[in-house]
């Protein structure tokens, strides 16, 4: 026979290749079966060449001349052109070992179908086996779902008080096979009919779920156990009263990932999507996901341009037998803040085309909006004016460079901003909401629309570990009745300061040149030690019972958050000091430093004071301490927040205003907040305004 490929006497093994011993073949019925369909030799040749290109193998079946025993060996196919298959058995000294056997068939498996090709021997010399291929080959569909070979996945079979180690051999969502490993396996081991199966890649747990034994093959040559998962649905989080709406968006999002249980890149169209998860649809024969499995790295794409990285877990499987469709739902379990903002923006824009999440903002339009709405009023601009150029630059970087330390939400139409709210990652586990303002728009209430945006945003991402949104907080003027109803009203309605708390502060601009900085004898100011924080925690718990000390995370002076600010070209520092007399803490100072304008009231660039013993502390002593701490600031006047709020007035000092600090623990109270806003303001989370 003429081959169009240049052959060598030895052929080529892929690099690297694996030697495999022969194994008994027990499906002799295939020799007689005709197969469900036939494929011509030309298609078989294409399949063989694809296997060669991929470095994969075929199975060659040999029959013993006297006993009739049939064995199978792995063989590496060589390039094939017409009717002769050249292959290299993955068996050491194959010609000698197979001297008493004749080749009978070649079998190609793809996890669902088996191509069965009867062959005639042509020659067998050295390590090269030549086989003649027939005109047609039979195709047997032996599984309802494709099963794929797996490598490198460690398993544990857990039942009662026993744990047995194994490795994953092959995988399908309906059933997967395991091979026992380790010294704990002995001849007396009986696999449990029901067990929890844990699957690992390295130290990462990819799956943990209840399974039932469907085949015990320990006493067969392949020594496999086959288990099938029993759960069609799992619950990762408590069910919400108000879910973020899922939408079927056109053009559809796509998802791609490296499958954790077999070698292969997977790409699917997303059927519906929200900011907390999505679903895909598959032909039942080709499904690849099972409830409970974790996908550590996954990419959601939109229009082939916007990419969002995340981690996801399969939470349900629903089969529509009539339409031969399986729908699989996945929950997003972690996502970086930039990716989440992109997803939130795309889904939000489908709900309302004028809603924007952290997109580039026309800075002139933003400043006009701040002045037009009165957000920057006369007194505030008086303090801002000497530093207006620094403020402009800070805001340009926040709103155009889009760093991951800050998010902003706008409601815009034809280049005009009608609503705005922003957040900044102020403390390791807390974000501060600020800059909430709006102006009228015909037939719309932008303030409520912008609130709906941020509620959607928070309710979707507070569960993400990388987002650092364990707490949200905001400072507001208590005489602003609308804002007080939005935030303070929820705290009062919840009536649980461990879920949402309110703390009232006096606010004043302190002239850091107004005192000498000399403390009275016996008084010292020093950075807090571990024991000092216990005193502050005890005082705050007794007087407030709220969330401030834990939300501020005062003992975390540096770390990933500070590095995030630095990478974005910003500064962020928070240090805590105590003022002591005779080594007894009298007052605590939280010294916040950030760029001018990160918050327009500069509440993240000032000093928060807690006075533990009001009677023992004269205003002059407090002023001296503030002068000492104020040397780190570049402005003449430092924003000061004082708790308890009454202290300045009791000392005859006039405060500029009062600020209420609202804090909410997001888990689990974010869902309660959504319900509160729905009832109080009739915010419809699933409405889709498409003007």
N, C-alpha and C positions, 0 to 999 in steps of 0.2 A: 504494500500500500504506500502511496506517495504522501508524504507530509510536507506542508508548506512552511513549517517551522523548522529551523535548524536544530537538530537533535545532537546530543552527546551520548556516549555510552553510559554515562553515569547519571544524567539528569541533574536536577537541582532541588535541594531541600530549601525551604524558607529559612531565614536566619532571624531569630532562633527557631529550632524545631524540637519536638518532644518525642522520645521513643515511647511507644505504648505496647504493652503485652496484648496478645490475642485474648478474646473472651468468648465463652459459649454463646451461640445464637439460638434463641428458643422460639422464634416466630417462624417456624417452618411453613406455616400456612401461606405465607407470602409467595412461596414458590409456585403455588397453585392458583392463587387469586389473580383475577384479571385486572383489578384496579378500577377505580371509579371513572378515570379518564385516561387518555393517552397523550403523550407529547412526542413530536417528531425528533429525530436525531439532531437536527439543526438547533432546536431549542435546548436539548440536553448539552450539546457542545458549548453553547453560550453559558449555561449554568456551570459547567466544569471550568471554563476559563475564568469565570468570576471567582470561583473558589481558589484557583491558582493565584489570581491577582490579589486576593485577600489573605493568602497564606493559610487557608483552611484545608480540611481533609475530607475525603470520602471514606465510606466503609466498604471494604471488599470482603465478600463472603466466600470461604473455602470449605469444601466438603471432603472428608477423609475417604480414600478410595475403598477401603475394606469395611470400616465401621459405619460409614454414613454420617458420622459426627460433623456438625457444622460449626465453624468458628468464624469470628469477624475480626478484622484487623483494620487499623487506621492506615491510610495511605495518602501521600501528597500528590495530587494530580499535576501533570505537566501541561504546557500549552497544547491544545487539541484543535485540529482543523477539520477532519472528516470522520472516518469511521474507526480510528484506532486511538485508544486511550493509553497513554504512557503514565504510569504512576510509580511512586517510590514508597514501598511499605515502611511504616514507622516502627520497624522491628529489626533488632540487631540480628545479623546473619539470617536474613529472611529466606534466602534460597534454600539453605539447609533445613531450617525449621519447618518449611512448608513443602518439603520434598515429597511427602505422601499425600498431599492435598491437591485438589484441582479447583481453580477459581470458578465460581458459579454465577455470581451476580455482584453488581455495584449498587450501593444504597446511598442516597443523598437525602439527608433530613434537614428541614428548616424550622423544626419546632412544632409544626402543625401537619404538614404534608411530608410524605416519603415518596421519593422517586425510586422505583424499583426497575433495574436494568439488567436483564440476563446477558451474560457475556460469554465469549469463547476465548480460550487462551491463544495468544499469538506466540509469545516467547517469555521466558523468565531467565534472565542471565544477570549475574552479579546482584545488584540491588534494583534493577530495572525490570518492571513487570509491564508487558504489553498485552492489551485486551481489545478484542474486536467488539464494537458496539452494534446493536441491532438497529433496524429502521425506526422502531417505536419503543417507548418505555412506558410502564404503567405508573400512575400517580394514585397513592392512597392517602386520603385525609383521615388520619387516625386520632386527631384531637379536635375538640370543638373550639379550643382557644390555643393559639400558638404558644409553645413552651420554648424558652430561650435558655441557652447554657449560661451558667454563672461562674464567676471566679472571684476568690478573695473575700467572700462574705462568710463571716463566722456566725454560728447559730448556737442557741441554748434552748433545750427542751426542758421546760419547767413544769413539774407536776408534783403536788403535795410538797414534801420536803426534799425532793430530789431534783438535781439539775444535771443534765447530760449534754456534753459538748458535741457539736456536729459542724459540718460545712454545707453550704447551699450548693447543690449540683446544678439544678435548673429551676426556672421560675415561670409561672404564669399567675395571673390574679386569682384563678380558680383553685389552683393547687400547685405546690412546689415540692421538690424532692430533696432529701437530706441524706448525707452519708455520715454515720457516726465517726467520731474521732476522739482520741485521748485515752488515757489509761482507765477511765471509769467504765468503758464499754467492755462487757464480758459476755460469754455465751449464754448466761442466764438472764440477761437483760430483756425485759418485756416492754416494748414501747407503749406508753399510756394512750388509751383511746381518745382522751381529751387532754389537752395541755396548752400552756401558754408558750408560744414560740417567740423568742427574741432574736432579731437579726442585726448584726453589727458590721460596719466597715471601720476597721481599726477600733477606736473607742467610741465612735458615734453610733448610737442606737437608731437604726433605720426603720425598725418595725417592732411592735410588741402587741400581740393579740391572741385571742382564743382561737384554737384550731382543733380539728378532729382528724384522726388517723383514717386515711382512705385506702392505704395499701402498706402492708408490712412485707418488705422484701429483704429482710435481714438474712434469711436463709437461702436467698438466690444469689447467683454469681455477682450481680451488680451491687447487692447489699444496701439497697436504698429504702428509706421510709418516705411515704408521700403523705403530706398533711394539707388539708384545705382550711382556709380561714372561714370562720363562722359569722363574723360581724359584717353586716352590710352598711352600717353607719356607726360613727363614733361621735362623741361630744367633747370638743376641746374646751369650750367656754360655756358658762351659763347662758341660756337662751335670753335674747334681748326682747324687750317689749317693742322697741323701735329699731328695726334693722336698717342698715344702710342699703338703699335700693340696688338691686341687680338689674343691669340693663343689657339688652342685645344691641350692640353698637356696630354700625356699619361705616367704614370697613372694619372688620373684626380685628381684635387683638390676636396675637399669636403667642404661644408659649414654647420655649425650647429648654431642654436640659439633658444632662447625661444621666441615663437611667441608673439608679443606685444598685440594681440587682443583676444587670447584664451589660455587656459592652455594646453601647449603641447610643447615638444621639437621637433624641425624640423631639419632634416638632408637631404641634397640633394647633388648629384654630380654636380660639376661645368662644364658647357658645354664649355665655353671659358673664358679666363682670361687675364687681363693686370694689370699693376700696378695702374690703376685708377678705375677698376671695373671688373665685371664679369657677366655672365648670367647663368641661370639654365633652364632646360626644365621639363615640367610636363604634365601628362595626364590632359586634360581640366576639367575632373570631380574632380580632386584632387588638383587643383591649390590653392595656399594659399597667394599669394602676389598681391597687386594692386598698380598701379603707384601712387607715392606720399607718400606712407607709409614709415616711418622711423623705422629702426631696431637699437635700441641704443647699443646693445652688440651682437657681432657676431664673430664667430671663423672660420677662414679659415685654413684647415689642408691639409698637403701634405704627402702622404705615411703613414698616421697614426702617424707620429712622429713630424713633424715640425708644430707648431701652431702659428697663427698670429691673434691677436685680432684687431677688428676695429668696426666702426660704418658705416652703409650703408643706402642708400635710394633707393627705387625702382623708376626707371626712364622710363621704357617702358614695354609694354605687346604686343606681336605679336603672333597671332594665325595662325597656319598652319592647316586648316580644313582638307585638303586632307590626311595628315599624323596623324591627331588627336594629335597635339602637341602644347603646348603653351610655348613660350620662353619669359622669363622675365629678363630684364636687371637691374642691381643694380650698382650704383656709390658708391665708397668708399668715405665717407664724412669726416672721421677722422680716424687716425691710429697712434699708437705710433711709434717712429722712429726705434726701434729694429724690430718690426713686419714688418714695411714697407721695411726695409733693407732685411729681409728674403725673402719677396715676390719679391722684385726687383731682388735679386740674382737668385731665381729660374726661374723667367720668362726670365731674361737676359741670364742665362746659356742655356736656350732652344734656344735663338737667336744665342748665340755664346758660346760654351762650355768653352772657355778660359777666359771669362769675369767673374770677381769675385767682390762681394760687401761685404765688411767688414767681410771677412772670416779670419781665423787664417793664419798668414803669417810667413814663415820661416825668422827669423830676420837676420840671416847671409846673406841670399839671398837678403834681402831688403837693408842692408848696402852696400853690393857689388854693387847693382844696383845704389844706390845714388852716390857712388864714380865713378863707371864705366861711368855713363851718364854725369859726371861733375856737377851734381846738388850740391854736396859738392866739391867745388873747393878750391884751396890752401888758399886763404885769409879767406874763411869761416871756413875752418878747423883750421886755426890758432886761431880764436876766440873760436871755439868749443872745441879744444884740452884740455884745463884745466878742462873742465866739461864733458868730454866724458862719464864717468861712469853714471852721472846723466841723460845724454841724452839717453844712452842705456836703462836705467830702465824706463824712461818715455815712450819710444817707445815700449818697451816690453808690458807695461800695455795698451797702446793705441791699439796695433795690436793683442794682444793675449787675453786680458780681454774683449775687445770689448765694452767699455762703450758707453752710449747713447749720450755723449757729442761730439763724433767724428765719422766720417765715412771715410772709405778709399776704393778706387777702384783700382784694379790691373788687368793687362792682363798677364797671366802666361801660360807657356807651358813647360811641363816636368820639373817642379821645377824651371824654370828660369823666372824671372820677366822681361817683355819687356815694360810695361807701368805702370805708377802709378800717381794717383791724390788723394788728401785727402781734407776733410772739417772738420772744428771744429766749434762748436756752441759758437761763441765768445761773442755775445751780446744777450740780451733777444729775439730779433726778427730777428737776423742776423747770418748767417754762413759765415765763411771765407774759400775760396778755396785756397789751397796751395799745394806745392810739385808736380807740374805738370812737369813730365819728361818722356821720352821714349827713346828706342833704337831700331835699325832696326830689322825687322823680315821678312824672305823671304815671298814675295807675300802679305804682310800685312803692314799697316802703324799703329803701335800700338798707336801713339799719337792721331790719329783721332778716333780709336776704343775706347780709354779710354775717350775721349771727348763725344762720343756718349753715353757711360755709364752714365756719370754724368748728361748729358742733359736729358736722359730718367728719371733718378732719380729725378731731380729737377722738371721736368714737371709733374710728377705724385704726388708729395707730397707737393708742395708749398701751396696748398689750405687747407691742414690739419692744424687745429688750434694748435694741440699739437706739431707739428713739429717745430714751431717757425721760419719758413723760409719766412718771409716777404721781406727780402733783402738777396742777396748774394753779396759778395765782394771778391776782391783779390788784393794783392800788386804784382807788377811786374816791372821789369826794362824796361823803355820805349825804350831802344835801342834793345830789343829782338823783332825783327820784326814779327816773327810768333805769339808770345803770344800777342803782341800789336794788330795784326790783329784779333785774336780770341776775345779779350775783348774790347780794345780801338776802334777797327774798328766798333763794334756794337754801341758803344756810339756815335761815330761820324755819323754813318748811321742813327741812330734814331733821332739825333739832338734835343733831349729833355732831359735836365739835371734832370728833375723831374722823368724821367723814367730810365735813366742810366747816371751816372756822372763820370767825371775823375778829380782827384785832384793830382797835382804834389808836392812831398815833397823832401827835402834834407834829407839824412840819414847819420848819423855819430855815431861812438862809443865814448861816452863822458866819460872821466876819472873823476870819482866822487871825486878824491882827487886833482884835478887840480886847485881848487879855494877854498877860505876860507869859503864861505857860508854866509859871512856878507853882508847884503843888505845895500845900501846907505840910508841915513836919508830920511824919508818920504815914503819909499817903504815898503810894507807888502805883504806877501803871505798867503792866507787863502783858506779854502775849499769853493767851490762855493755855493752861496745862490740862491734862485729861480730867483731873479732879474738879477743875473749875467748871467744866461743861456740866457736870452732875448738879452743881449748885444752880446754874442757869436753867437746866431742864426742870429741876424741882420747883423753882420760882415760877416759871412759865406754866407748868402743869397746874400749880395751885391757883394762879390768877387768871388763866385763860382756859387751859385744858385743850388748846387747839393743836394745830399742825405745824406751826412756824419752825420750831427748832429742828424737827426731823426733815421738813421740806427744804430748809436752807442747807442741811447736811454740813454743819459748821466745821467739822473736823477734817473735811476734804479740801485742803488749801490748794492742791494742784492735782494734776492727773489728765485724763483724756480730754476733759472739757477745756481746760486751759490751753492744751495743745491745739484743739480745734480753733479756738480764737486766734492763736498765734498764726496758724496756717492761713487763716483768712485775713491776716494783717491787722487784727484787733488785739487789744489788751483786755484781760479779765483777771481780777484778783479779789479774793475775799478772805480777810483775816479777822480774827476775834481777839479782843483784849479785855482785860478786867482791871478796874480801878479798886484798889484795896486799901483799907486802913487796918493796921495791925494784922496784916495777912488775912483779913476777912473781906470777901468780895462785896463791894457796895454797888457797883454798876458794871455793866458789860457793854462793849462797843463792837458792833459788826461793821468793819471798814470795807466797803465795796469800792472797787475801782474798775472803771471801764472807759471807753472812749467817750468824749463829749458828744451828747446827742444820741447815744445808743437808746436812751429813753429820754423823751423831751423834757420830762420833769427831773431828769438826772437822778432818779431814785436808785439806779445801779451804779452811781458814781458819787456816793455820799456815805454818811455814817448813821447807823441805826443804834439807838441807845436804849438799854433796859436798866431801869433804876430799881435795885432790889430793896434799898433802905432809903426812902424819901426823906425821912427826918434827919438822917446822918449826913446827907449830901447837900451842901450849899451850892447855889448856882455858880458862884465864883470858882469853886473847886471843879465843878463840871466843865466850865468854860476853859479853865487851864488845861484840863485833860484833852479837850477838843482841839485846842491850839497845838498841843504836842502831836496828836494824831494827824492833824490837818496838813503837816509839812509834806505829805505825799501828793497833795493836790496842787494843780497849777493855777486854779482860779482863786480869787480873793474871797468869794463867798462859797460856803460848802453846804449842800442840802443836808439837813439833819431831821431824822425821824425819832421822836421821843415817846417811850412807853414807861409808865402809864401816861395817857394823853393829858391828864390834868396837871402834870408836874410843872411845866413852864408857867402856867397861869398862877399856880400856888406860890411861885417864887417871884411873881410880879413881872414876868417876861411875856411879851406878846408874841404868840405864834402867828405865822402867816396864814395858815389854814390847817385843816385836819384831813387826814387820809385814813380810809378804811382798807385794811389788807384782807382780801378774801382768798382762801386757799381751799382747794378740793383735792381729795385723794381720788385718783381716776379709777382705780380698781377697788371696789365694784361700783363706785358712785357716779361714774360718767353716764351709765344707763339711767340712773335716777334723775340726773340733770336733764337728759334728753326728754324724759317724760314730763318733768316740771316745765320745761320750755314749751312743749307741745300743748300742755293744758293752759298755761298762763298767757302765752303769746300766739297760740294756734299756729305754730310753725309746723308745716306739713313737710316731713322729711322726704316723702316719696313724690312730691309734685315735680313736674317737669315743665318749666316755663321755657318755651322755645321761640321767643320773639326775636 
